[in-house]
């Protein structure tokens, strides 16, 4: 490896470390959560932040957007939100006798979809094309979204009144699902003492969106050898053959796990993947994409059961030496 490549790698490692440090300033006591969110950003993936109210879901999303210097729009998803409220509309201009497209809030580097499961299936489906192809179709025209384009969505898994569960096609477009959990007692004590401070305001941008796009390219060059690719496929394939799983992970899930593993390697200063990169990310990348077989009529297994089932699958698949 050339001296210039080594220097570039060291600079990149320092930059990614500072990115994590800035986000952790807003979400103290959750380094593993911040690392997972950073991995998703670096891999160009969308993030579903799922947890009970008040633990910092929106704080994490805002801090991530601020740390990468991104143009962020926040949309509160409600039952009366229409696709046009998100994508935009075609407006007739009487002076020119022409229609002009008025772009909606989705045209931003980061879209914060707050409480995404409160929007109707029709509005949720408006995100499918955007999340998969980074474009939307308005009035018969395909319009490109800014690069990078990232959806950070939040939802509460405990409150089902007035919600519309995300379908498998929507869940499959999120690279990772993150659960934050309650803060450690000493961190919560500090939050109580500092109740009037918006910690996100303390986050400083450490990069530009264009630099994040360059990091996406760097991530794609991280090596993953045949043995690890075979291991990754075996993990995904095991979700399809398990008797406890009604719907296994898709090929899109396999690609997402590969990209996330490469991003983790880059964050840890490597230009190649190791088995731990795949092993550690299997649950957050795959668990929300599988559907367990129901134990009884009308029973829907929850997040923890899906994650535990996936941990059992991961434990049974041999790790390459």
N, C-alpha and C positions, 0 to 999 in steps of 0.2 A: 504494500500500500504506500502511495506517495506521501511526502510530508504535507503537501497541500490538502490531500484527502483527509489525513489525520487531523489537521488543523480545522478543516471544515466540520468534521465529525465532532470535535471537542466544542466548537462554537455552537453547533446545533444542540448538543447535549446540555450545554449551559442555558440556552434559550428555552428548551423544553422544561428544564428544572425551574426556571424563573416563572414560566407559565403556570406550573403547578403551585408554586409558592404564592403567586398572586391570588389564585382561586381559593387556596386554603386560608388566605386572610379573611375571606368572606364566609367560609364554611369550615370553621376550626374543628379539629378533632376527627376529621373524616378523610385521612390521606388516601385510603384505598378507593373511596368513592371518587375523589378528585382524579386519581390516576386513571380509573376506568373511563371517566368522562373525557379526559385528555386523550386517551387512546382512541376513542370514537371520533373526536374532532380531527385528530391527526390522520385517521383512516378515511375521513370524508363521510362518516356515517351519521345517521340520525339517532337521537337519544330519547328514550321513554323513561321519565323519572316518575316512579310509582311509589307512593307512600301515603301515610296518614297526614292530615293537615298540620301545618305549623312546624315541620321539621327542616324546612329549608329547600324545598323543591324549586320554587321560583327564584330563591336567592342563588342557588347553584346555576340555574340557567342564565340569569342576568350576569353573574360573575364570569361565566365562560365567554359570553358575548363581549363583555367589556374587556376581558384580558386579550382577546384576539383583535381588538379594535374594529369590531364588526358593526355594520348598520343593522340594528335589530328592531323588529316590530313585535309588539305583544298584542295578541288577539285573545279575548276572553271568549272561549267557546261556550255557547248557550244553545238551548233548544231551538231558538228562533233565528240563529245565525244561518244565513243563506250562502250558497257557494259564491254568488256574486259579491257578497260582503268580504270574501277572502281573496278571490281571484281578480275582481274588477268587473267593469261593465263597458259596453259600447254605447257611447253617447252621441246623439245627433246634434250637429252644429248648424243652426239655421243660417248663419252668415255664409258658410262655405257650402252648405247643402251636402255635407259629408259626415260620415260617422267616424268618431275618434275613440280610441280605447283609453279608458281611464283605469290605470293599473291599481290593483288592490294591495293590501298590506303584505301579501305573499312575496312581493318583489323586494326582497331584502336579503342580506347575507345570512341572517339568523331570524327564523320565525319562532317565537315563543308561543306555542299553542297551549294556553292555560286551561286545564280541566278539559282535555280534548274529548273525553268520553261523554260530555254533556251535549255535544252537538249531534244533530241527526245523522243517520247513515248517509244521507244524500250529501251533506256538507263534509263529512269525514272522507267520502270517496273523492271529493275534489282535490284531496292531497295526494292521491295515488300516483298520478302522472308526474306531479311535481317532485315527489320523493324518489321516484324511480328514474326519471329521465331529465330532471332539472329543467323542465319546461312545462308550460300550461297551454291549453287550447282555449282561445277566446274568440268568439264570433267566427269560427272556422280558421283562425290563424294560430299557428304555433309560435309562442313567444318564449325565448330563452330567459331563464332566471339568472340572477347574478351568480358569479363564481367567486368564492364557494357559496353553496346554498345548503343550509343545515336547519333541520327541524328539531327543536328541543320541546318536547311535549310533556305535560304533567297530568297525572290523574290520581284520584283517591280510590284505592281498592276496597275500602270499607263502606262507602256510601253509594248504594246502588239506586236510590230513589231518583228518578228523572234522568237516568243515564242510559247510554247505548253502548254496550260492550264493543270494543274494537274487533272487527272481523279478522280472520287469519291473514287475509291479503294485506290488511293495514299493518298488523303486527310484524309481518315478515319484512316490512320495509324499514323497521327500526333495527339498527345494528346491535344496540345493547339496551337492556332494561336495567335501570339502576334503582336500588332501594337504599335510602339514606339512613334511616333508623334514628333513634333518639341520641342526643349528644351525651358525651361523658359528663358525669356530675360536675366536675370542676369547670368544664367549658360552659355548662348551663348556668352555673353560678355567675360566671363572668358575663354571660349574656343578660342576666337579670340586673346586674350592676350597671350595665352599659346599654340599657333598654332603648334609649332614644337615638342611638347611633345606627345609621344605615351603613353596614359594613361593605356593601357593594361599592359605595362611593370611594372607598379606600383602595379599590382595585385599580391598578395602573395597566394600560395596554402595553404588552410586551412585543407585539408584532402587528403586522397589517394583514388584511385578508389576502392580498397578493402573495405575501410570504407564506401564509398557510397553504395556498395552492401549490407553491414550490415544495413545501414539506410533504404534500400529498404525492408529488412526483418522486421525492426522495424515498418515501415509504414504499412505493411500488418497486423500487430496485432492491429491497431487502430480500435476501435469498431464503428460499425454503426448499430443502432437498427432497428427493423422491420418498425417502423413508418417512419423513414428517408429513408429506402430502398424503401418503397412504394411511398414516395414523389418523390424520384429520378426517379423511373419507370414512375410515372405519368407525369413528365416533358418530359421524352424521348417519351412516348406514345403520348403526345399532339402534338409533331412535326409530327407524322405520320397521325394524324387525322385533322390537320389544313387545311382549304381550300386554304390557301396561300402557302402551301408547297407541292411541287411535289414529293420530296424524303425526307423522315424523317430520323431521327438518327437511327443508327444500334445498335444491342446489344453490339457490340464492343465499341460504344460511351458510352453506359450506364456503362460498366466496366471501361472505362477511367475516367468518371466523378466520379465514386466511389473511384478509386485510387487517383485521384487528391484531392478529399475532405478529404481523410484520410491524405494525405501529408500536406494539409493546416492545419489540426488539429494539426499535429505533430509540424509544424513550430510555431504555436501559443501556444505550450506547453501543449497540451491536448492529452489524450490517447483515446478519443472518439470524434465522429463527432457531430456537431450541424447543424441546418437547414441552417445557414449562410454559412457554408462550401460548401454546394451544391448550394445554391442560388447565391453566388458570382462567382462561377466558371462555371455556366451553359452556359453563352455566349461564353467565350474563348474556352471552350471544345466542344461545340456543334455547334456553328454558321457555322463553315467551313465545317461541315459534312452534312448540309441540302442543298437542292436545291429548290429555290423558283419557283413557277409557273410563267412563263413568262407573262408580261403584254401585249406584242404584239409580232407578228411574228418577229423572229430574235433578240429580245431584251433579253439580259442576265443581270439579277439583280446583283448588285455589293455587295461588302463586307458589307457596311454600311446598305444596305437594309436587308440583311440576319440577321445581328445583331439586327436591330430594330424589325424585325419580331419575332426573338427569345425572345427579351425582352418583347414583347406583350404576348407571350405564357407563359413565366415565371410569368408575372404579373397576369395571369388568373388562374394559378394552386394554390390551397390553400396550405399555408405553415402549417405544423403540429405544434401544440402548445406544 
